[in-house]
Amino acid sequence: VALAVADYASPLRLSLDAAALVSNWRWLAKESGEASCGAAIKADGYGLGAKAVLTHLTKAGCRDFFVATWAEAKALGDLPKGVSLSVLHGVREEDMAVALSMPHRPVLNSLPQVKRWLQTGRNFDLMIDTGMCRLGVNIADIWSNKFEGMPIHTVMSHLASADENSEQNVSQRVLLQGQILKLKAQRYSLANSAGILLGPDYHFDLTRPGIALYGGVPREEAKGHIAQVVYPEAQILQRRLLIKGQPIGYNAIHIADRHTEVAILNIGYADGILRAFSKKGSANNGQFPFLGRVSMDLIAIDVSSNPELEEGDWVTIDYNLSAASCKTGLSPYELLTGLGPRFDRVWINAV
Ligand SMILES: *Cc1c(COP(=O)(O)O)cnc(C)c1O
């Protein structure tokens, strides 16, 4: 008899706090002032699950969503009425058939992309490069090409250093501002999460937060306003007593300096809890420090402070993004987008 995978509970899960997600969006929407507040849900909603994030945020009033690719757009299926989705990487030739099968707008990044999409007669968003030098049409090309009369919905640009108090922010804002008369569109948009906190000059008509929705604190100003959304949890697979002097794990990088009660967890770097957490990570609010090296599928923790724990019990990996980022050197973005497919993703606190 084949195992019905849907009925099979994984030994690891992500508890995802819907109320925290919605509260983060509401705070960012308030900070966005007069501008509409959208949501970046690329990379499967930064690892949480894009479809569920879209559903929760649509209920809260969010109407503008952003994915990177047409595969991500397709995976979302049909969207609720009044919801708009933009595809940040524009259109390659290979994307045209799938792009035309859906009502979403590409964010066109280059003159060849503009040329390709114009044949469809459909509207589009336009990314212009104001100094990040990654994606976007160069300002010089805006001036020398005739964009008048094109069905441009939203003109956007992307800040490179919004998490710092950098002169680059000012120069990018001024460059976008300068395009408004030249490049007619329904809306203009510049700010990501950090950009929202640079103030009203940066808001234009639409903001595009990502990381702060999911619990990342992009700038000091957000401290105390952004709630943790993602809680990785794992089940204890085995309990053992480590005798003083015994090593544990690959390369024996930890040797017990006392008798130590140990629990082996069903989680590892293949799930996104990377080796950078070796000797640094912990579970249950610091109560259970990681021991030795993180393995592909397993992590050992010191449970001497609670020897009652048994096989089958669950613990919560400490995953406050700011704290985990400080400890490991991984960015909050990497901490979220690396969380793998073996987790059951379970939404709690639905609003
Ligand atoms: C990812 C992305 C965002 C969101 O950025 P955060 O730093 O996660 O808030 C906004 N705009 C564009 C173009 C992006 O690629």
The ligand as an SDF file (V2000), in Angstrom:
LIG
                    3D

 15 15  0  0  0  0  0  0  0  0999 V2000
   12.6330   41.8070   -3.6410 C   0  0  0  0  0  0  0  0  0  0  0  0
   12.1980   43.1150   -4.1190 C   0  0  0  0  0  0  0  0  0  0  0  0
   11.5020   43.9780   -3.2590 C   0  0  0  0  0  0  0  0  0  0  0  0
   11.3100   43.6910   -1.7800 C   0  0  0  0  0  0  0  0  0  0  0  0
   12.5340   43.9710   -1.1130 O   0  0  0  0  0  0  0  0  0  0  0  0
   12.7060   43.7880    0.4820 P   0  0  0  0  0  0  0  0  0  0  0  0
   14.0840   44.2660    0.7330 O   0  0  0  0  0  0  0  0  0  0  0  0
   12.5490   42.3290    0.7540 O   0  0  0  0  0  0  0  0  0  0  0  0
   11.6550   44.6030    1.1410 O   0  0  0  0  0  0  0  0  0  0  0  0
   11.0190   45.1610   -3.7960 C   0  0  0  0  0  0  0  0  0  0  0  0
   11.2360   45.4770   -5.1020 N   0  0  0  0  0  0  0  0  0  0  0  0
   11.9260   44.6830   -5.9480 C   0  0  0  0  0  0  0  0  0  0  0  0
   12.1320   45.1050   -7.3430 C   0  0  0  0  0  0  0  0  0  0  0  0
   12.4430   43.4880   -5.4690 C   0  0  0  0  0  0  0  0  0  0  0  0
   13.1590   42.7110   -6.3010 O   0  0  0  0  0  0  0  0  0  0  0  0
  1  2  1  0
  2  3  1  0
  2 14  2  0
  3  4  1  0
  3 10  2  0
  4  5  1  0
  5  6  1  0
  6  7  2  0
  6  8  1  0
  6  9  1  0
 10 11  1  0
 11 12  2  0
 12 13  1  0
 12 14  1  0
 14 15  1  0
M  END
$$$$
